[in-house]
């Protein structure tokens, strides 16, 4: 799986922890920055990952900022992106099962390291349930096409 990993300064510490965790799970993340704790603008890094998911260059991505809210807003501006803010296990599982989320967003100042690892694990291991949920995803795709005209 090609998985992007990006953050702002508020998610940097957690991003570094998750890189090692992902590698231990056999996932080689593509680190799109930021690369230190200096203050940066979260849209710059959210755009890098979201564009690649939107174009199909990455299957999925994980975005981190202080609360996760800003990255969620940025990511969901891109066609084909279904970014979900999941700061708990239940939201993580349902974001995949019901929404087929291809970007996971976590608040680096909200969620502790061990919980974040579990959120990521659940998100990576939960398949999309399809069925009635596919109809809803199809409606989102149709809306995106209509808005692009």
N, CA, C and O atoms as a GROMACS GRO file, in nm:
protein
  596
    1UNK      N    1   0.083  -0.118   0.000
    1UNK     CA    2   0.000   0.000   0.000
    1UNK      C    3   0.088   0.124   0.000
    1UNK      O    4   0.183   0.134   0.077
    2UNK      N    5   0.054   0.218  -0.086
    2UNK     CA    6   0.123   0.347  -0.086
    2UNK      C    7   0.045   0.439   0.007
    2UNK      O    8  -0.069   0.477  -0.022
    3UNK      N    9   0.108   0.475   0.118
    3UNK     CA   10   0.044   0.555   0.220
    3UNK      C   11   0.126   0.679   0.248
    3UNK      O   12   0.243   0.671   0.286
    4UNK      N   13   0.065   0.796   0.228
    4UNK     CA   14   0.131   0.922   0.258
    4UNK      C   15   0.112   0.958   0.404
    4UNK      O   16   0.014   0.918   0.468
    5UNK      N   17   0.206   1.033   0.456
    5UNK     CA   18   0.202   1.076   0.596
    5UNK      C   19   0.247   1.222   0.598
    5UNK      O   20   0.358   1.254   0.557
    6UNK      N   21   0.160   1.310   0.648
    6UNK     CA   22   0.193   1.452   0.649
    6UNK      C   23   0.137   1.517   0.775
    6UNK      O   24   0.039   1.471   0.833
    7UNK      N   25   0.201   1.626   0.815
    7UNK     CA   26   0.160   1.696   0.937
    7UNK      C   27   0.205   1.841   0.934
    7UNK      O   28   0.283   1.883   0.848
    8UNK      N   29   0.154   1.916   1.029
    8UNK     CA   30   0.210   2.047   1.058
    8UNK      C   31   0.288   2.033   1.188
    8UNK      O   32   0.310   1.921   1.236
    9UNK      N   33   0.330   2.144   1.245
    9UNK     CA   34   0.410   2.139   1.368
    9UNK      C   35   0.333   2.076   1.484
    9UNK      O   36   0.394   2.015   1.572
   10UNK      N   37   0.201   2.091   1.487
   10UNK     CA   38   0.120   2.035   1.594
   10UNK      C   39   0.108   1.883   1.589
   10UNK      O   40   0.069   1.820   1.687
   11UNK      N   41   0.140   1.825   1.476
   11UNK     CA   42   0.134   1.680   1.461
   11UNK      C   43   0.268   1.615   1.439
   11UNK      O   44   0.277   1.493   1.421
   12UNK      N   45   0.375   1.696   1.440
   12UNK     CA   46   0.508   1.644   1.408
   12UNK      C   47   0.552   1.530   1.500
   12UNK      O   48   0.596   1.425   1.452
   13UNK      N   49   0.542   1.549   1.629
   13UNK     CA   50   0.589   1.447   1.723
   13UNK      C   51   0.514   1.315   1.702
   13UNK      O   52   0.575   1.208   1.703
   14UNK      N   53   0.384   1.324   1.684
   14UNK     CA   54   0.304   1.203   1.663
   14UNK      C   55   0.338   1.140   1.527
   14UNK      O   56   0.342   1.017   1.515
   15UNK      N   57   0.361   1.222   1.427
   15UNK     CA   58   0.398   1.168   1.295
   15UNK      C   59   0.524   1.084   1.305
   15UNK      O   60   0.531   0.975   1.248
   16UNK      N   61   0.622   1.133   1.377
   16UNK     CA   62   0.748   1.059   1.392
   16UNK      C   63   0.725   0.926   1.462
   16UNK      O   64   0.786   0.825   1.425
   17UNK      N   65   0.638   0.924   1.562
   17UNK     CA   66   0.605   0.799   1.632
   17UNK      C   67   0.533   0.703   1.538
   17UNK      O   68   0.562   0.583   1.536
   18UNK      N   69   0.439   0.755   1.460
   18UNK     CA   70   0.361   0.670   1.371
   18UNK      C   71   0.443   0.614   1.256
   18UNK      O   72   0.414   0.505   1.207
   19UNK      N   73   0.545   0.686   1.213
   19UNK     CA   74   0.632   0.633   1.106
   19UNK      C   75   0.691   0.499   1.147
   19UNK      O   76   0.684   0.402   1.071
   20UNK      N   77   0.748   0.493   1.264
   20UNK     CA   78   0.805   0.368   1.313
   20UNK      C   79   0.700   0.260   1.332
   20UNK      O   80   0.724   0.144   1.300
   21UNK      N   81   0.585   0.298   1.383
   21UNK     CA   82   0.476   0.202   1.404
   21UNK      C   83   0.429   0.144   1.271
   21UNK      O   84   0.409   0.023   1.259
   22UNK      N   85   0.412   0.229   1.171
   22UNK     CA   86   0.369   0.182   1.040
   22UNK      C   87   0.471   0.084   0.981
   22UNK      O   88   0.434  -0.019   0.926
   23UNK      N   89   0.598   0.118   0.994
   23UNK     CA   90   0.703   0.029   0.943
   23UNK      C   91   0.697  -0.106   1.012
   23UNK      O   92   0.719  -0.210   0.949
   24UNK      N   93   0.669  -0.107   1.143
   24UNK     CA   94   0.660  -0.233   1.217
   24UNK      C   95   0.541  -0.316   1.171
   24UNK      O   96   0.538  -0.438   1.191
   25UNK      N   97   0.442  -0.252   1.109
   25UNK     CA   98   0.326  -0.322   1.054
   25UNK      C   99   0.348  -0.363   0.909
   25UNK      O  100   0.260  -0.422   0.846
   26UNK      N  101   0.465  -0.332   0.855
   26UNK     CA  102   0.495  -0.366   0.716
   26UNK      C  103   0.449  -0.262   0.616
   26UNK      O  104   0.445  -0.290   0.496
   27UNK      N  105   0.414  -0.144   0.663
   27UNK     CA  106   0.373  -0.034   0.576
   27UNK      C  107   0.486   0.068   0.571
   27UNK      O  108   0.531   0.116   0.676
   28UNK      N  109   0.533   0.099   0.452
   28UNK     CA  110   0.640   0.198   0.436
   28UNK      C  111   0.577   0.333   0.402
   28UNK      O  112   0.541   0.356   0.287
   29UNK      N  113   0.562   0.422   0.501
   29UNK     CA  114   0.496   0.550   0.474
   29UNK      C  115   0.585   0.642   0.390
   29UNK      O  116   0.708   0.641   0.400
   30UNK      N  117   0.520   0.721   0.308
   30UNK     CA  118   0.588   0.824   0.231
   30UNK      C  119   0.572   0.954   0.310
   30UNK      O  120   0.463   1.010   0.317
   31UNK      N  121   0.682   1.000   0.369
   31UNK     CA  122   0.680   1.117   0.457
   31UNK      C  123   0.681   1.244   0.373
   31UNK      O  124   0.778   1.273   0.303
   32UNK      N  125   0.572   1.318   0.380
   32UNK     CA  126   0.556   1.441   0.303
   32UNK      C  127   0.578   1.566   0.387
   32UNK      O  128   0.551   1.677   0.342
   33UNK      N  129   0.628   1.547   0.509
   33UNK     CA  130   0.660   1.662   0.594
   33UNK      C  131   0.548   1.694   0.689
   33UNK      O  132   0.443   1.629   0.689
   34UNK      N  133   0.570   1.790   0.767
   34UNK     CA  134   0.685   1.874   0.790
   34UNK      C  135   0.794   1.792   0.858
   34UNK      O  136   0.769   1.682   0.908
   35UNK      N  137   0.913   1.846   0.861
   35UNK     CA  138   1.027   1.768   0.907
   35UNK      C  139   1.088   1.818   1.037
   35UNK      O  140   1.196   1.774   1.076
   36UNK      N  141   1.020   1.910   1.104
   36UNK     CA  142   1.063   1.955   1.237
   36UNK      C  143   0.944   2.025   1.304
   36UNK      O  144   0.834   2.029   1.248
   37UNK      N  145   0.966   2.077   1.423
   37UNK     CA  146   0.857   2.138   1.499
   37UNK      C  147   0.842   2.289   1.477
   37UNK      O  148   0.767   2.355   1.549
   38UNK      N  149   0.914   2.343   1.379
   38UNK     CA  150   0.897   2.485   1.348
   38UNK      C  151   0.755   2.510   1.296
   38UNK      O  152   0.698   2.426   1.227
   39UNK      N  153   0.699   2.625   1.330
   39UNK     CA  154   0.564   2.658   1.289
   39UNK      C  155   0.551   2.663   1.137
   39UNK      O  156   0.630   2.728   1.069
   40UNK      N  157   0.449   2.593   1.086
   40UNK     CA  158   0.419   2.590   0.943
   40UNK      C  159   0.268   2.600   0.926
   40UNK      O  160   0.194   2.592   1.024
   41UNK      N  161   0.223   2.618   0.804
   41UNK     CA  162   0.081   2.626   0.774
   41UNK      C  163   0.030   2.488   0.732
   41UNK      O  164   0.076   2.432   0.633
   42UNK      N  165  -0.065   2.436   0.809
   42UNK     CA  166  -0.116   2.301   0.782
   42UNK      C  167  -0.168   2.281   0.639
   42UNK      O  168  -0.154   2.171   0.586
   43UNK      N  169  -0.230   2.382   0.574
   43UNK     CA  170  -0.277   2.355   0.438
   43UNK      C  171  -0.166   2.310   0.343
   43UNK      O  172  -0.188   2.227   0.255
   44UNK      N  173  -0.047   2.366   0.360
   44UNK     CA  174   0.063   2.331   0.269
   44UNK      C  175   0.091   2.181   0.270
   44UNK      O  176   0.121   2.124   0.165
   45UNK      N  177   0.083   2.118   0.384
   45UNK     CA  178   0.115   1.976   0.396
   45UNK      C  179  -0.008   1.888   0.370
   45UNK      O  180   0.004   1.777   0.317
   46UNK      N  181  -0.124   1.938   0.408
   46UNK     CA  182  -0.247   1.865   0.376
   46UNK      C  183  -0.269   1.856   0.226
   46UNK      O  184  -0.315   1.754   0.175
   47UNK      N  185  -0.236   1.963   0.156
   47UNK     CA  186  -0.248   1.965   0.010
   47UNK      C  187  -0.156   1.862  -0.053
   47UNK      O  188  -0.198   1.790  -0.144
   48UNK      N  189  -0.032   1.853  -0.007
   48UNK     CA  190   0.064   1.758  -0.066
   48UNK      C  191   0.008   1.616  -0.066
   48UNK      O  192   0.017   1.546  -0.167
   49UNK      N  193  -0.048   1.574   0.046
   49UNK     CA  194  -0.099   1.437   0.055
   49UNK      C  195  -0.233   1.422  -0.016
   49UNK      O  196  -0.255   1.325  -0.088
   50UNK      N  197  -0.321   1.517   0.002
   50UNK     CA  198  -0.456   1.507  -0.053
   50UNK      C  199  -0.457   1.508  -0.205
   50UNK      O  200  -0.534   1.435  -0.267
   51UNK      N  201  -0.372   1.589  -0.265
   51UNK     CA  202  -0.359   1.589  -0.412
   51UNK      C  203  -0.320   1.452  -0.463
   51UNK      O  204  -0.373   1.404  -0.564
   52UNK      N  205  -0.226   1.388  -0.395
   52UNK     CA  206  -0.177   1.258  -0.439
   52UNK      C  207  -0.282   1.149  -0.423
   52UNK      O  208  -0.293   1.060  -0.507
   53UNK      N  209  -0.360   1.156  -0.317
   53UNK     CA  210  -0.470   1.060  -0.301
   53UNK      C  211  -0.575   1.087  -0.409
   53UNK      O  212  -0.625   0.994  -0.471
   54UNK      N  213  -0.607   1.212  -0.432
   54UNK     CA  214  -0.706   1.249  -0.532
   54UNK      C  215  -0.668   1.201  -0.672
   54UNK      O  216  -0.753   1.155  -0.748
   55UNK      N  217  -0.541   1.211  -0.705
   55UNK     CA  218  -0.492   1.168  -0.838
   55UNK      C  219  -0.469   1.017  -0.846
   55UNK      O  220  -0.441   0.966  -0.955
   56UNK      N  221  -0.480   0.946  -0.734
   56UNK     CA  222  -0.459   0.803  -0.734
   56UNK      C  223  -0.314   0.761  -0.720
   56UNK      O  224  -0.281   0.644  -0.735
   57UNK      N  225  -0.225   0.857  -0.690
   57UNK     CA  226  -0.083   0.826  -0.672
   57UNK      C  227  -0.058   0.759  -0.537
   57UNK      O  228   0.037   0.682  -0.522
   58UNK      N  229  -0.144   0.787  -0.440
   58UNK     CA  230  -0.140   0.722  -0.309
   58UNK      C  231  -0.276   0.658  -0.286
   58UNK      O  232  -0.379   0.716  -0.319
   59UNK      N  233  -0.274   0.538  -0.229
   59UNK     CA  234  -0.401   0.472  -0.196
   59UNK      C  235  -0.468   0.540  -0.078
   59UNK      O  236  -0.589   0.562  -0.076
   60UNK      N  237  -0.387   0.574   0.021
   60UNK     CA  238  -0.438   0.636   0.143
   60UNK      C  239  -0.333   0.731   0.199
   60UNK      O  240  -0.218   0.734   0.155
   61UNK      N  241  -0.377   0.810   0.299
   61UNK     CA  242  -0.284   0.900   0.368
   61UNK      C  243  -0.332   0.919   0.511
   61UNK      O  244  -0.449   0.899   0.543
   62UNK      N  245  -0.239   0.958   0.594
   62UNK     CA  246  -0.268   0.996   0.732
   62UNK      C  247  -0.217   1.139   0.750
   62UNK      O  248  -0.102   1.169   0.721
   63UNK      N  249  -0.306   1.225   0.798
   63UNK     CA  250  -0.272   1.366   0.821
   63UNK      C  251  -0.284   1.397   0.968
   63UNK      O  252  -0.374   1.348   1.036
   64UNK      N  253  -0.194   1.480   1.018
   64UNK     CA  254  -0.192   1.516   1.159
   64UNK      C  255  -0.172   1.667   1.173
   64UNK      O  256  -0.085   1.726   1.109
   65UNK      N  257  -0.253   1.727   1.257
   65UNK     CA  258  -0.231   1.865   1.299
   65UNK      C  259  -0.274   1.873   1.444
   65UNK      O  260  -0.304   1.770   1.504
   66UNK      N  261  -0.278   1.989   1.501
   66UNK     CA  262  -0.308   2.001   1.644
   66UNK      C  263  -0.437   1.933   1.684
   66UNK      O  264  -0.438   1.850   1.775
   67UNK      N  265  -0.548   1.968   1.618
   67UNK     CA  266  -0.677   1.908   1.650
   67UNK      C  267  -0.724   1.810   1.544
   67UNK      O  268  -0.809   1.725   1.571
   68UNK      N  269  -0.670   1.820   1.425
   68UNK     CA  270  -0.717   1.740   1.313
   68UNK      C  271  -0.822   1.812   1.231
   68UNK      O  272  -0.853   1.770   1.119
   69UNK      N  273  -0.878   1.917   1.283
   69UNK     CA  274  -0.988   1.986   1.215
   69UNK      C  275  -0.940   2.054   1.087
   69UNK      O  276  -1.000   2.038   0.981
   70UNK      N  277  -0.831   2.130   1.097
   70UNK     CA  278  -0.780   2.202   0.980
   70UNK      C  279  -0.743   2.108   0.866
   70UNK      O  280  -0.780   2.132   0.751
   71UNK      N  281  -0.672   2.001   0.898
   71UNK     CA  282  -0.633   1.904   0.794
   71UNK      C  283  -0.756   1.839   0.731
   71UNK      O  284  -0.757   1.812   0.611
   72UNK      N  285  -0.859   1.814   0.811
   72UNK     CA  286  -0.982   1.755   0.758
   72UNK      C  287  -1.047   1.847   0.656
   72UNK      O  288  -1.092   1.804   0.550
   73UNK      N  289  -1.053   1.974   0.690
   73UNK     CA  290  -1.114   2.072   0.600
   73UNK      C  291  -1.036   2.077   0.468
   73UNK      O  292  -1.097   2.074   0.361
   74UNK      N  293  -0.905   2.085   0.476
   74UNK     CA  294  -0.821   2.091   0.355
   74UNK      C  295  -0.841   1.966   0.270
   74UNK      O  296  -0.868   1.975   0.150
   75UNK      N  297  -0.826   1.851   0.332
   75UNK     CA  298  -0.829   1.725   0.257
   75UNK      C  299  -0.960   1.705   0.181
   75UNK      O  300  -0.959   1.658   0.068
   76UNK      N  301  -1.069   1.741   0.243
   76UNK     CA  302  -1.199   1.717   0.180
   76UNK      C  303  -1.233   1.816   0.068
   76UNK      O  304  -1.344   1.812   0.015
   77UNK      N  305  -1.141   1.903   0.033
   77UNK     CA  306  -1.159   1.992  -0.082
   77UNK      C  307  -1.123   1.922  -0.213
   77UNK      O  308  -1.150   1.975  -0.321
   78UNK      N  309  -1.063   1.804  -0.206
   78UNK     CA  310  -1.012   1.735  -0.324
   78UNK      C  311  -1.106   1.625  -0.370
   78UNK      O  312  -1.154   1.546  -0.288
   79UNK      N  313  -1.133   1.620  -0.501
   79UNK     CA  314  -1.222   1.515  -0.554
   79UNK      C  315  -1.168   1.375  -0.522
   79UNK      O  316  -1.048   1.348  -0.533
   80UNK      N  317  -1.258   1.289  -0.482
   80UNK     CA  318  -1.220   1.151  -0.454
   80UNK      C  319  -1.163   1.128  -0.316
   80UNK      O  320  -1.140   1.014  -0.277
   81UNK      N  321  -1.140   1.235  -0.243
   81UNK     CA  322  -1.088   1.222  -0.107
   81UNK      C  323  -1.206   1.213  -0.010
   81UNK      O  324  -1.300   1.293  -0.015
   82UNK      N  325  -1.198   1.115   0.077
   82UNK     CA  326  -1.293   1.102   0.186
   82UNK      C  327  -1.210   1.097   0.314
   82UNK      O  328  -1.172   0.991   0.363
   83UNK      N  329  -1.182   1.216   0.366
   83UNK     CA  330  -1.099   1.229   0.486
   83UNK      C  331  -1.188   1.226   0.609
   83UNK      O  332  -1.292   1.292   0.614
   84UNK      N  333  -1.145   1.149   0.708
   84UNK     CA  334  -1.222   1.136   0.831
   84UNK      C  335  -1.135   1.169   0.951
   84UNK      O  336  -1.026   1.114   0.967
   85UNK      N  337  -1.184   1.258   1.034
   85UNK     CA  338  -1.119   1.289   1.161
   85UNK      C  339  -1.161   1.181   1.259
   85UNK      O  340  -1.279   1.168   1.291
   86UNK      N  341  -1.065   1.105   1.307
   86UNK     CA  342  -1.095   0.995   1.398
   86UNK      C  343  -1.000   1.002   1.517
   86UNK      O  344  -0.886   0.958   1.509
   87UNK      N  345  -1.048   1.056   1.624
   87UNK     CA  346  -0.969   1.064   1.746
   87UNK      C  347  -1.008   0.956   1.847
   87UNK      O  348  -0.974   0.964   1.965
   88UNK      N  349  -1.081   0.854   1.798
   88UNK     CA  350  -1.120   0.741   1.882
   88UNK      C  351  -1.132   0.617   1.792
   88UNK      O  352  -1.137   0.629   1.670
   89UNK      N  353  -1.135   0.500   1.854
   89UNK     CA  354  -1.137   0.374   1.779
   89UNK      C  355  -1.267   0.353   1.702
   89UNK      O  356  -1.264   0.304   1.589
   90UNK      N  357  -1.378   0.388   1.761
   90UNK     CA  358  -1.508   0.369   1.696
   90UNK      C  359  -1.516   0.449   1.565
   90UNK      O  360  -1.556   0.396   1.462
   91UNK      N  361  -1.478   0.576   1.571
   91UNK     CA  362  -1.479   0.660   1.451
   91UNK      C  363  -1.382   0.607   1.347
   91UNK      O  364  -1.412   0.610   1.227
   92UNK      N  365  -1.268   0.558   1.390
   92UNK     CA  366  -1.170   0.502   1.298
   92UNK      C  367  -1.229   0.384   1.223
   92UNK      O  368  -1.219   0.377   1.100
   93UNK      N  369  -1.289   0.292   1.295
   93UNK     CA  370  -1.347   0.173   1.231
   93UNK      C  371  -1.460   0.209   1.136
   93UNK      O  372  -1.465   0.161   1.023
   94UNK      N  373  -1.551   0.294   1.182
   94UNK     CA  374  -1.665   0.328   1.096
   94UNK      C  375  -1.626   0.415   0.978
   94UNK      O  376  -1.694   0.413   0.875
   95UNK      N  377  -1.519   0.492   0.991
   95UNK     CA  378  -1.475   0.574   0.877
   95UNK      C  379  -1.435   0.486   0.759
   95UNK      O  380  -1.452   0.525   0.644
   96UNK      N  381  -1.385   0.369   0.788
   96UNK     CA  382  -1.350   0.273   0.682
   96UNK      C  383  -1.471   0.188   0.644
   96UNK      O  384  -1.504   0.174   0.526
   97UNK      N  385  -1.537   0.133   0.744
   97UNK     CA  386  -1.646   0.039   0.721
   97UNK      C  387  -1.764   0.104   0.648
   97UNK      O  388  -1.818   0.045   0.554
   98UNK      N  389  -1.803   0.223   0.689
   98UNK     CA  390  -1.920   0.290   0.632
   98UNK      C  391  -1.886   0.393   0.525
   98UNK      O  392  -1.962   0.410   0.430
   99UNK      N  393  -1.771   0.462   0.540
   99UNK     CA  394  -1.741   0.576   0.452
   99UNK      C  395  -1.628   0.551   0.355
   99UNK      O  396  -1.600   0.636   0.270
  100UNK      N  397  -1.562   0.437   0.366
  100UNK     CA  398  -1.447   0.405   0.279
  100UNK      C  399  -1.346   0.520   0.278
  100UNK      O  400  -1.293   0.558   0.174
  101UNK      N  401  -1.319   0.574   0.397
  101UNK     CA  402  -1.227   0.687   0.410
  101UNK      C  403  -1.089   0.648   0.358
  101UNK      O  404  -1.036   0.542   0.392
  102UNK      N  405  -1.033   0.735   0.275
  102UNK     CA  406  -0.899   0.709   0.222
  102UNK      C  407  -0.794   0.801   0.285
  102UNK      O  408  -0.675   0.789   0.256
  103UNK      N  409  -0.838   0.892   0.369
  103UNK     CA  410  -0.745   0.973   0.449
  103UNK      C  411  -0.795   0.972   0.593
  103UNK      O  412  -0.911   1.002   0.622
  104UNK      N  413  -0.704   0.936   0.681
  104UNK     CA  414  -0.729   0.940   0.825
  104UNK      C  415  -0.665   1.066   0.881
  104UNK      O  416  -0.550   1.096   0.851
  105UNK      N  417  -0.740   1.138   0.961
  105UNK     CA  418  -0.687   1.259   1.025
  105UNK      C  419  -0.696   1.240   1.176
  105UNK      O  420  -0.798   1.197   1.229
  106UNK      N  421  -0.586   1.273   1.244
  106UNK     CA  422  -0.578   1.261   1.389
  106UNK      C  423  -0.525   1.392   1.447
  106UNK      O  424  -0.436   1.454   1.390
  107UNK      N  425  -0.580   1.432   1.560
  107UNK     CA  426  -0.532   1.550   1.630
  107UNK      C  427  -0.411   1.517   1.715
  107UNK      O  428  -0.422   1.445   1.814
  108UNK      N  429  -0.297   1.569   1.677
  108UNK     CA  430  -0.172   1.540   1.747
  108UNK      C  431  -0.168   1.594   1.889
  108UNK      O  432  -0.091   1.545   1.972
  109UNK      N  433  -0.249   1.694   1.918
  109UNK     CA  434  -0.255   1.750   2.053
  109UNK      C  435  -0.376   1.699   2.130
  109UNK      O  436  -0.401   1.741   2.243
  110UNK      N  437  -0.451   1.610   2.068
  110UNK     CA  438  -0.573   1.557   2.127
  110UNK      C  439  -0.554   1.411   2.169
  110UNK      O  440  -0.603   1.368   2.273
  111UNK      N  441  -0.482   1.335   2.086
  111UNK     CA  442  -0.471   1.191   2.104
  111UNK      C  443  -0.329   1.154   2.145
  111UNK      O  444  -0.232   1.201   2.087
  112UNK      N  445  -0.319   1.069   2.246
  112UNK     CA  446  -0.189   1.018   2.290
  112UNK      C  447  -0.132   0.918   2.191
  112UNK      O  448  -0.204   0.864   2.106
  113UNK      N  449  -0.004   0.893   2.202
  113UNK     CA  450   0.067   0.807   2.107
  113UNK      C  451   0.009   0.667   2.099
  113UNK      O  452  -0.013   0.616   1.989
  114UNK      N  453  -0.014   0.603   2.211
  114UNK     CA  454  -0.062   0.464   2.208
  114UNK      C  455  -0.202   0.453   2.149
  114UNK      O  456  -0.230   0.360   2.073
  115UNK      N  457  -0.290   0.546   2.183
  115UNK     CA  458  -0.423   0.546   2.124
  115UNK      C  459  -0.413   0.573   1.974
  115UNK      O  460  -0.483   0.508   1.896
  116UNK      N  461  -0.329   0.665   1.934
  116UNK     CA  462  -0.312   0.695   1.792
  116UNK      C  463  -0.267   0.571   1.715
  116UNK      O  464  -0.315   0.546   1.604
  117UNK      N  465  -0.178   0.494   1.772
  117UNK     CA  466  -0.133   0.370   1.706
  117UNK      C  467  -0.250   0.274   1.688
  117UNK      O  468  -0.263   0.210   1.583
  118UNK      N  469  -0.334   0.262   1.790
  118UNK     CA  470  -0.450   0.174   1.779
  118UNK      C  471  -0.550   0.225   1.676
  118UNK      O  472  -0.608   0.147   1.601
  119UNK      N  473  -0.569   0.357   1.672
  119UNK     CA  474  -0.658   0.418   1.572
  119UNK      C  475  -0.608   0.385   1.432
  119UNK      O  476  -0.687   0.346   1.345
  120UNK      N  477  -0.479   0.401   1.410
  120UNK     CA  478  -0.419   0.372   1.279
  120UNK      C  479  -0.434   0.223   1.246
  120UNK      O  480  -0.471   0.188   1.133
  121UNK      N  481  -0.405   0.138   1.340
  121UNK     CA  482  -0.415  -0.007   1.318
  121UNK      C  483  -0.557  -0.046   1.277
  121UNK      O  484  -0.577  -0.118   1.179
  122UNK      N  485  -0.655   0.002   1.352
  122UNK     CA  486  -0.796  -0.027   1.320
  122UNK      C  487  -0.830   0.025   1.181
  122UNK      O  488  -0.894  -0.045   1.103
  123UNK      N  489  -0.788   0.146   1.150
  123UNK     CA  490  -0.818   0.208   1.021
  123UNK      C  491  -0.757   0.129   0.906
  123UNK      O  492  -0.822   0.109   0.803
  124UNK      N  493  -0.635   0.084   0.922
  124UNK     CA  494  -0.570   0.008   0.816
  124UNK      C  495  -0.629  -0.132   0.800
  124UNK      O  496  -0.629  -0.186   0.689
  125UNK      N  497  -0.678  -0.190   0.906
  125UNK     CA  498  -0.726  -0.328   0.900
  125UNK      C  499  -0.876  -0.342   0.873
  125UNK      O  500  -0.924  -0.453   0.849
  126UNK      N  501  -0.950  -0.233   0.878
  126UNK     CA  502  -1.094  -0.240   0.857
  126UNK      C  503  -1.128  -0.224   0.710
  126UNK      O  504  -1.093  -0.123   0.648
  127UNK      N  505  -1.197  -0.323   0.652
  127UNK     CA  506  -1.238  -0.311   0.513
  127UNK      C  507  -1.367  -0.229   0.499
  127UNK      O  508  -1.442  -0.212   0.595
  128UNK      N  509  -1.391  -0.180   0.380
  128UNK     CA  510  -1.516  -0.111   0.347
  128UNK      C  511  -1.626  -0.217   0.338
  128UNK      O  512  -1.608  -0.318   0.271
  129UNK      N  513  -1.737  -0.194   0.404
  129UNK     CA  514  -1.845  -0.291   0.408
  129UNK      C  515  -1.929  -0.294   0.280
  129UNK      O  516  -2.000  -0.391   0.256
  130UNK      N  517  -1.921  -0.191   0.198
  130UNK     CA  518  -1.999  -0.179   0.074
  130UNK      C  519  -2.147  -0.190   0.106
  130UNK      O  520  -2.195  -0.121   0.196
  131UNK      N  521  -2.221  -0.274   0.035
  131UNK     CA  522  -2.365  -0.287   0.060
  131UNK      C  523  -2.435  -0.153   0.053
  131UNK      O  524  -2.416  -0.077  -0.041
  132UNK      N  525  -2.518  -0.125   0.153
  132UNK     CA  526  -2.594   0.002   0.154
  132UNK      C  527  -2.502   0.123   0.160
  132UNK      O  528  -2.541   0.232   0.119
  133UNK      N  529  -2.382   0.104   0.212
  133UNK     CA  530  -2.289   0.216   0.222
  133UNK      C  531  -2.235   0.257   0.085
  133UNK      O  532  -2.202   0.374   0.064
  134UNK      N  533  -2.226   0.163  -0.008
  134UNK     CA  534  -2.179   0.196  -0.143
  134UNK      C  535  -2.271   0.297  -0.210
  134UNK      O  536  -2.225   0.388  -0.278
  135UNK      N  537  -2.401   0.283  -0.189
  135UNK     CA  538  -2.498   0.376  -0.247
  135UNK      C  539  -2.468   0.519  -0.201
  135UNK      O  540  -2.481   0.614  -0.279
  136UNK      N  541  -2.428   0.533  -0.078
  136UNK     CA  542  -2.399   0.666  -0.023
  136UNK      C  543  -2.269   0.722  -0.079
  136UNK      O  544  -2.259   0.841  -0.108
  137UNK      N  545  -2.170   0.636  -0.093
  137UNK     CA  546  -2.043   0.679  -0.153
  137UNK      C  547  -2.067   0.721  -0.298
  137UNK      O  548  -2.011   0.820  -0.345
  138UNK      N  549  -2.151   0.646  -0.369
  138UNK     CA  550  -2.184   0.681  -0.508
  138UNK      C  551  -2.250   0.817  -0.517
  138UNK      O  552  -2.227   0.891  -0.613
  139UNK      N  553  -2.332   0.852  -0.420
  139UNK     CA  554  -2.396   0.984  -0.418
  139UNK      C  555  -2.292   1.094  -0.398
  139UNK      O  556  -2.302   1.202  -0.457
  140UNK      N  557  -2.194   1.068  -0.314
  140UNK     CA  558  -2.085   1.165  -0.294
  140UNK      C  559  -2.007   1.183  -0.423
  140UNK      O  560  -1.975   1.295  -0.461
  141UNK      N  561  -1.976   1.073  -0.491
  141UNK     CA  562  -1.903   1.079  -0.618
  141UNK      C  563  -1.982   1.157  -0.722
  141UNK      O  564  -1.925   1.237  -0.797
  142UNK      N  565  -2.113   1.135  -0.729
  142UNK     CA  566  -2.197   1.207  -0.824
  142UNK      C  567  -2.198   1.356  -0.792
  142UNK      O  568  -2.193   1.439  -0.884
  143UNK      N  569  -2.203   1.391  -0.666
  143UNK     CA  570  -2.198   1.532  -0.626
  143UNK      C  571  -2.067   1.596  -0.668
  143UNK      O  572  -2.066   1.708  -0.719
  144UNK      N  573  -1.957   1.524  -0.648
  144UNK     CA  574  -1.825   1.577  -0.691
  144UNK      C  575  -1.822   1.603  -0.840
  144UNK      O  576  -1.772   1.706  -0.885
  145UNK      N  577  -1.875   1.509  -0.918
  145UNK     CA  578  -1.878   1.526  -1.064
  145UNK      C  579  -1.961   1.646  -1.104
  145UNK      O  580  -1.922   1.723  -1.192
  146UNK      N  581  -2.076   1.663  -1.039
  146UNK     CA  582  -2.165   1.775  -1.069
  146UNK      C  583  -2.097   1.908  -1.036
  146UNK      O  584  -2.109   2.003  -1.113
  147UNK      N  585  -2.026   1.914  -0.924
  147UNK     CA  586  -1.959   2.037  -0.882
  147UNK      C  587  -1.840   2.072  -0.972
  147UNK      O  588  -1.798   2.187  -0.979
  148UNK      N  589  -1.786   1.971  -1.039
  148UNK     CA  590  -1.670   1.993  -1.126
  148UNK      C  591  -1.708   2.049  -1.262
  148UNK      O  592  -1.622   2.093  -1.337
  149UNK      N  593  -1.837   2.046  -1.295
  149UNK     CA  594  -1.883   2.095  -1.427
  149UNK      C  595  -1.872   2.245  -1.436
  149UNK      O  596  -1.906   2.304  -1.538
   0.00000   0.00000   0.00000
